[in-house]
Amino acid sequence: MGGMTAREETHTSGDGWAAGPGGSKLWGKFGAAGLFLLAGDKLLLQHRAEWTNHGGTWGIPGGARDLHETPEEAALRETCEECAIAPADVEVLCSSVTSGPFPPAGGLPGNWTYTTVIARTRSGQPLAVEANEESNELRWVPLGEVEKLPLLGAFRQAFPALLKQIEGLRR
């Protein structure tokens, strides 16, 4: 038994646009997910390549969910692709929807959500990373310095609530 046919893969791949707020388009036909990966008091951030959606901004590694993926599976797969971090080196703590859902519009599918998956490195230390073409740079940033960077808008909005959430996890 082989993998999926090209036709099946086309229908299950999350690559494509969905309806966002105010007529905007959001990447990921089935939503998107990202990994808020902590190593002690440092967070792994990605400086997005200019050609990507929201290029030139900083955010967490992530991307479109495929049809049969959980947000956690998508966030771990995308982090492996974009940063060369093995899922086995990561412990998922919790996740929450930090954007969406949005209704269908302009012929695009709706119900798009972005799920932030909070995790930590199993070692408690920053891991070696290797950027793919979607990144200008990957960097472990102290939590207190994250908001000094030009962040992706939706991540900037979600960041204070995510900080409160991780403080709750540390108790």
Helices and strands as residue ranges (DSSP letters): H 6-12, E 17-19, G 21-23, E 25-27, E 32-39, E 42-48, E 58-59, E 62-64, H 71-83, G 87-89, E 90-102, E 112-121, E 135-142, G 143-148, H 153-170
